[in-house]
């Protein structure tokens, strides 16, 4: 049911953008108001989230570890799984951000006939997540050609590598289909697995359907319904220069552009915000020095302690009446 609700929301957004592209009065809304509102929501939400995380007190060292902690010099320690130096934390974060190391080591639990529990690798999930994130990064960099003049050399280089197969005219970008394939796997995984389907909410399905719709409309514009590149670049450059151009590139472009704006608008308020959250997580960005140093909570308030002797002085009569032994008669 939650998947149907999320899919229905995406279809409503597509119909809304398609209708707006055909009405002259709404072209200003979809070409000017919507993108600026999406940018404002994205930047405002991003700053608010990061600042709220930064203000959250973390009085103790609470890194997640899965290796030998630094103890004696003759005992080898896990430099990345249980880092005790800043350099080790940087290495751990780099492996996590660039290669999803914790997801690579993830396992899934199955119950076999007879109640036997087994743990099996979940490498397909790691491969799909890695393919999606890197494909999305390459696609984002490729789209910089619409927002820059002249186009930077590294953008042209990445675009050339992405289309090195030179299949068709225009050339097929490998990352476009890798992105859709990875998203399809992540969606089917949630739909097929009863356990994942049980815990999945609408805000789990909505980003998947939204990204699939964005990728699909992008492929359709490039290979099936050709769109004027110069018009698209004029729209993009107009937004950045605060001189928006309302001349659209057709219904399909309006739908694609509107869905991208929706993605920007909901990004800081959804689970997609883990992009910034991974850097702010105290379970990842702290060195485990609990044995080497004593960490005292700096926010501890002074507490008035009462000794047992003082406690007994206050309640001696009641303790004796209840038959509780006392030290002083």
Secondary structure, 3 states (H helix, E strand, C coil): CHHHHHHHHHHHHHHHHHHHHHCHHHHHHHHHHHHHHHHHHHHHHHHHHHHHHHHCCCCCCCCCCCCCCCCCCCCCCCCCCCCCCHHHHHHHHHHHHHHCHHHHCCEEEEEECCCEEEEEECHHHHHHHHHHHHHHHHHHHHHHHHCCCCCCHHHHHHHHHHCCCCCCCCCCCHHHHHHHHHHHHHHHHHHHCHHHHHHCCHHHHHHHHHHHHHHHHHHHHHHCCCCCHHHHHHHHHHHHCCCCCCCCCCHHHHHHHHHHHHHHHHHCCCHHHHHHHHHHCCCCCCCCCCCCCCCCCCCCCCCCCCCHHHHHHHHHHHHHHCCCCCCCC
